[in-house]
């Protein structure tokens, strides 16, 4: 029984991933056992039904085993990974919103602090102006006292000077006789 050379086409969505050599050999082997060329009777390709049914049963068993022990764990693992990624994205979104809320709260606190600082500065300036005004009034009062004392002293000096001058001039005009 001569085998046929078979060209196997593969899915175009996997064009960059051609089937492995093992998959090619299995496909050629299965084709050679299911379809035979009957040279004796001059007939073309003929289906070998017992081999075809055996191949279908074998394929079904292998497919079930793969589904149960290979595909299902891989699919479950991928689903778990997808859920973890979704949770991570949800957590990232939650953290992002909390960060935005914290930033807004920080800006609000900074604004309140700036307002309070401005108010305190204005109060300090007003208090400083009051203190300065009070000190100015005290200085003016002290200066007026000094001026008043100075005028009084000047007036006393002036009076004393006039008195002294008057005494001297009276003494010059009215000199008592010398004895």
C-alpha positions in Angstrom: 0.0 0.0 0.0 1.6 3.1 -1.2 0.9 6.3 0.7 -0.1 9.6 -0.8 1.7 12.8 -0.4 -0.7 15.2 1.2 -0.5 19.0 1.3 -2.0 20.3 4.6 -3.5 23.8 4.7 -3.7 25.6 7.9 -5.8 28.4 9.3 -4.9 31.7 7.8 -5.4 33.4 11.2 -2.3 31.4 12.3 -0.4 32.1 9.2 2.7 33.1 11.2 2.4 29.8 13.2 2.6 26.9 10.8 1.6 23.5 12.2 4.4 21.6 13.9 6.1 18.6 12.3 4.4 16.2 14.6 1.0 17.6 13.6 1.9 17.2 9.9 3.1 13.6 10.4 0.0 12.6 12.3 -2.2 14.2 9.6 -0.4 12.3 6.8 -0.5 9.0 8.8 -4.3 9.4 9.4 -4.9 10.3 5.7 -2.9 7.3 4.6 -4.9 4.9 6.8 -8.3 6.3 6.1 -8.1 6.9 2.3 -6.4 4.2 0.3 -5.8 3.9 -3.4 -6.9 0.6 -4.7 -4.6 -0.3 -7.6 -5.9 -3.8 -8.1 -9.3 -2.8 -9.1 -8.4 0.4 -10.9 -10.6 2.5 -8.7 -9.6 5.9 -7.4 -9.6 6.9 -3.8 -11.9 4.9 -1.6 -12.9 5.3 2.0 -11.8 2.6 4.4 -14.8 2.8 6.8 -13.5 0.7 9.7 -10.3 2.8 9.8 -12.3 6.0 9.5 -14.6 5.0 12.4 -11.6 4.0 14.5 -9.9 7.3 13.8 -13.1 9.2 14.7 -13.4 7.3 18.0 -9.6 7.8 18.7 -9.9 11.5 17.9 -13.0 11.8 20.2 -11.2 10.1 23.1 -8.1 12.3 22.6 -10.3 15.4 22.3 -12.2 14.5 25.5 -8.9 13.8 27.4 -7.4 17.1 26.2 -10.5 19.0 27.0 -10.6 17.6 30.6 -6.9 17.6 31.4 -5.3 20.2 29.2 -7.7 22.8 27.8 -10.0 23.2 30.8 -7.1 24.0 33.3 -5.5 26.4 30.9 -8.9 28.1 30.2 -9.5 28.2 34.0 -6.1 29.7 34.6 -6.7 32.3 31.8 -10.1 33.2 33.3 -8.5 33.6 36.8 -5.8 35.8 35.3 -8.4 37.9 33.5 -10.3 38.3 36.8 -7.0 39.4 38.5 -6.3 41.8 35.8 -9.8 43.2 36.0 -9.5 43.6 39.8 -6.1 45.3 39.3 -7.6 47.7 36.9 -10.5 48.4 39.2 -8.1 48.9 42.1 -6.0 51.2 39.9 -9.1 53.2 39.0 -10.2 53.3 42.7 -6.7 54.5 43.7 -6.8 57.1 40.9 -10.1 58.5 42.1 -8.9 58.5 45.8 -5.8 60.3 44.7 -7.9 62.9 42.8 -10.1 63.3 45.9 -7.1 63.6 48.2 -5.5 66.2 45.8 -8.8 68.2 45.8 -8.9 68.0 49.6 -5.2 69.1 49.7 -6.0 72.1 47.4 -9.0 73.0 49.6 -6.9 72.8 52.8 -4.2 74.9 51.1 -6.8 77.5 50.1 -8.2 77.6 53.6 -4.7 77.9 55.0 -3.8 80.7 52.6 -7.0 82.5 53.5 -6.4 82.1 57.2 -2.7 83.2 56.8 -3.9 86.3 54.8 -6.5 87.1 57.6 -3.8 86.7 60.3 -1.4 88.9 58.4 -4.1 91.6 58.0 -4.9 91.3 61.7 -1.2 91.6 62.6 -0.9 94.6 60.4 -3.9 96.2 62.0 -2.6 95.4 65.4 0.8 96.8 64.4 -0.8 99.9 63.1 -2.7 100.3 66.4 0.4 99.7 68.4 2.3 102.2 66.2 -0.5 104.7 66.6 -0.5 104.3 70.3 3.3 104.6 70.5 3.1 107.6 68.2 0.5 109.2 70.6 2.7 108.4 73.5 5.7 109.9 71.7 3.7 113.0 70.9 2.5 113.3 74.4 6.0 112.8 75.7 7.3 115.4 73.2 4.6 117.8 74.2 5.6 117.3 77.9 9.2 117.9 77.0 8.3 121.0 75.0 6.0 122.2 77.9 8.8 121.7 80.4 11.3 123.3 78.0 9.0 126.3 77.6 8.5 126.5 81.3 12.2 126.2 81.9 12.8 128.8 79.1 10.2 131.1 80.7 11.8 130.7 84.1 15.2 131.3 82.6 13.8 134.3 80.7 12.2 135.6 83.9 15.4 135.0 85.8 17.4 136.7 83.2 15.1 139.7 83.2 15.3 139.8 86.9 19.0 139.5 86.8 19.2 142.2 84.1 16.8 144.3 86.1 18.9 144.0 89.2 22.1 144.8 87.3 20.6 147.7 85.5 19.0 149.0 88.7 22.3 148.6 90.4 24.0 150.6 87.8 21.5 153.4 88.0 21.1 153.2 91.6 24.4 152.5 93.0 24.5 152.8 96.6 27.1 155.1 97.8 30.5 153.7 98.6 31.5 154.0 102.0 
